């Protein structure tokens, strides 16, 4: 995945070159990913929860969490592929 490697900086909270990429990720998630996929991706990447913790929190099966994360990642990867030269 191209989009995981974005460590924040101290001053801005993100690298300056990441803003267009971040906007693209957000647009891809809003336009293509389902609400559940966005929720799972946020909890997994944004909050750092593991799949078991997400499953318990959302009262769903771990395999459902895994599938939602995988499908959400596909939407993001497809959107970022449009940016690559």
N, C-alpha and C positions, 0 to 999 in steps of 0.2 A: 504494500500500500504506500503510495506516494505521500499521503496526507497526514501520516502519523508523526513525522519528524519535524515538529514545529515547537522547539523549546522556547519558552518566553524569556525576554530579557528583563533586567531589573527596572529600567526606566519606563518602558512602554507596556510591559506585560506581554509583548509579542514582537517578533522581528518585523522591521519596517516593510520588508518585501512580502510579508505574509498576508497583508490586508486584502489584496485582490483575491488571493487563494481562499482566505477565510470567507469572504463574501460569496465566492462561488460555491463553497461547501454549504453555506447557509441556504443559498438559493436552491441547490440540489436537494437538500433535505426538505425544504418547504414545498417544493414543487413535485418531487417524486416519491419521497419516503413517506410511509404512513406515520400516523401519530405514535403508534406503538414502537415502530422502528426508531423514530427520533428519540423517544423516551429511553429506550434501551441503549442507544448510542451515547446519549448524554450521561446516563448513570455509569456506563462502562468506561468511557473515555474522559468525560468531564468530572465525574465524582470518584473514579477509580475503584468502583465496586466490582467484585467478581461476578460471574454469571449465576452462581448459586445464591448470592446475596440479592441480586436483582430479581431472581425468580421468587424468592421469599417475599420481597418487598411488594412485588406486583401480583402475587398469588397466581403465578403461571409456572409451567414446566420449564426446567432448565433448557431442554431442547428447543422450546419456543423462543427463549431469550437468545440462544445461539443463532437460530434461524433469522430472527429479527436483526441482530447485529450484522450478520453476514449479508443479508439483503440490503440493509442500510448502507453498508460499506460499498456494495456494488453501485448504488446510486451515486455516491460521492466519487468513486473511482471513474465512473463514466463521465461525470461533469468535469473532473480534473483532466481527463484525457483530451477534452476539447481545448484545454489551455496549452497542452504540450505542443512544441513545434514539430 
